[in-house]
Amino acid sequence: MDEISKTFHDLIVEVKIQTADQPQLLERIRKQKEGGLS
C-alpha cells in the first residue's frame, strides 16, 4: 500500500472509530466545556 492510500485508510478507520464513539465523545467534550480541561 502506498503512502497516500495508507494515510487515507488510517483516516477512514479513525473516522469510523470516532463515529462509533460519538456519544462518549460528545459527553467528554461537554464535560470539558463545563469543567475546563480537567
C-alpha positions as YAML, in Angstrom:
chain: A
units: angstrom
residues:
- id: 1
  name: MET
  ca: [0.00, 0.00, 0.00]
- id: 2
  name: ASP
  ca: [1.47, 3.35, -0.99]
- id: 3
  name: GLU
  ca: [1.75, 6.26, 1.42]
- id: 4
  name: ILE
  ca: [-1.34, 8.15, 0.27]
- id: 5
  name: SER
  ca: [-3.55, 5.07, 0.38]
- id: 6
  name: LYS
  ca: [-2.26, 4.20, 3.83]
- id: 7
  name: THR
  ca: [-2.91, 7.71, 5.13]
- id: 8
  name: PHE
  ca: [-6.39, 7.70, 3.62]
- id: 9
  name: HIS
  ca: [-7.13, 4.28, 5.09]
- id: 10
  name: ASP
  ca: [-5.95, 5.40, 8.54]
- id: 11
  name: LEU
  ca: [-8.19, 8.45, 8.25]
- id: 12
  name: ILE
  ca: [-11.23, 6.31, 7.37]
- id: 13
  name: VAL
  ca: [-10.55, 3.99, 10.31]
- id: 14
  name: GLU
  ca: [-10.18, 7.00, 12.61]
- id: 15
  name: VAL
  ca: [-13.50, 8.43, 11.44]
- id: 16
  name: LYS
  ca: [-15.24, 5.08, 11.91]
- id: 17
  name: ILE
  ca: [-13.87, 4.81, 15.44]
- id: 18
  name: GLN
  ca: [-14.92, 8.37, 16.26]
- id: 19
  name: THR
  ca: [-18.39, 7.79, 14.82]
- id: 20
  name: ALA
  ca: [-18.80, 4.59, 16.84]
- id: 21
  name: ASP
  ca: [-17.65, 6.50, 19.92]
- id: 22
  name: GLN
  ca: [-19.83, 9.56, 19.21]
- id: 23
  name: PRO
  ca: [-21.99, 9.56, 22.39]
- id: 24
  name: GLN
  ca: [-18.95, 9.16, 24.65]
- id: 25
  name: LEU
  ca: [-17.07, 11.76, 22.61]
- id: 26
  name: LEU
  ca: [-19.85, 14.33, 22.90]
- id: 27
  name: GLU
  ca: [-20.13, 13.62, 26.62]
- id: 28
  name: ARG
  ca: [-16.38, 14.14, 27.04]
- id: 29
  name: ILE
  ca: [-16.47, 17.43, 25.11]
- id: 30
  name: ARG
  ca: [-19.44, 18.63, 27.16]
- id: 31
  name: LYS
  ca: [-17.65, 17.80, 30.42]
- id: 32
  name: GLN
  ca: [-14.50, 19.59, 29.23]
- id: 33
  name: LYS
  ca: [-16.51, 22.71, 28.40]
- id: 34
  name: GLU
  ca: [-18.21, 22.68, 31.80]
- id: 35
  name: GLY
  ca: [-15.16, 21.83, 33.88]
- id: 36
  name: GLY
  ca: [-12.35, 23.45, 31.94]
- id: 37
  name: LEU
  ca: [-9.80, 20.94, 30.64]
- id: 38
  name: SER
  ca: [-9.82, 18.66, 33.67]
...
